[in-house]
Amino acid sequence: MYSISNNVNRKFIDSIDLANLEIETDTGWHPVTKILKTVEYQIWTITTQAGLTLECADDHIVFDEFGNEQFVKNLIPLQSKIQTKFGKFGKKTCEKRKYFFFGNFKV
């Protein structure tokens, strides 16, 4: 199955092995085996009309209203709609923030 994450060149600079930890995904709960520290990414903050917020890297993938994968950096403020585990919500705001180290999870 094709995923847009295949188009991202991630640079991992450190990793920590984990055990007995799970993360909730779009397909349920799955074990987390490592936390990977990445190079610096642009951080975005998404706030939905329902008041939910997400801080994530510019190349973080969310699902649009039709279930398609979208990079956060490609979303259009006040127009794009994303899905959450609580349903589909319009995106109220989407703003760039400062650069800092953002750890990604390898599931």
N, C-alpha and C positions, 0 to 999 in steps of 0.2 A: 504494500500500500504506500502510495506517494504521500509525503508530508513536506510542507514548506520548510520545515526545520532542516531538511537536507540541503537547503540553499544557504545556510549560515555557516560561516567559518569561525567557530568558537575557539578561543585561545585559553586553555586551562593552564593555570600556573601553580596549582596546589590541589591536593585532595585529602580527604579524611574518610577512612572506612567506617561504616556504621553497621550496627546490628540491632535487631528488635525494634525497628522503627518503620512506620508506614506513612504514606502520604495519600490524600484523597485526590483522584484524578477524574477525568470525564468518564472513565470506564470502571470506576470503583476504587477501592483501597488497594495499594500495591506497596511491596517492601521498598525501602530506600536503602541502597547498598553503599552509596558514597555521597559526600557533599564536595562539589568541585568549585574552587575559587577561580574566577575568570579575570581577564584583563578588564580595564575600565569600560563601562558601557554608559550610554546616555540613559538616564532614569526618567521615566514618565509616570505621572500620576493620573489615573482614570477615576472619575467620580461619576457614578450613574445617576439617573433621575430618581432612583429609589434610595440614594444616599450611600450606596456601597462604594468603597474605594479600593484601588489596587495600585501599589507602587511596583514597577517592574522595569526590566531592561527594554530598550527600544526594539530588540529582536524577540521579545516575549510573544508567544502565540496565544491568541484568544479565538473563540468561535464567534462568527458573526450571526446575525439573525436567521440565516439559512443553514447554519452548521458548517460553514466553510472556515478553514483556518486563515487567520489574518495576523500579520505582524502589527503590533501596537503602533509603531511609527507610521503605518499606512492608514490608520483610522482618521476619519474626518470629524473634528469636534462639532457637536450639536447636530450631527447628521448620521454618523455610523451607529449601528446598534450591535450590542454584544450579548452573548448568552452567559448566564451565571447558573449556579445550581438551583437558584430560586426562580429562574425563568428568564425571559428575554427583556432587556432593558435598553433604552436609549442612552447614549453616552452624553452626559451633561457637559462635562469638560474633559479636556485631555491636554496636559501641559508638560513641557520638557522641564527637567530639573537639572541639578548639578551632576557632574560626573563623580562616581565613586565606585569602589569595588562592590560587585554584586555577585553573590554566590548562587550558582545554579545547582539544582538537584539532578542527579542521574538516577533514574528509577529503573 
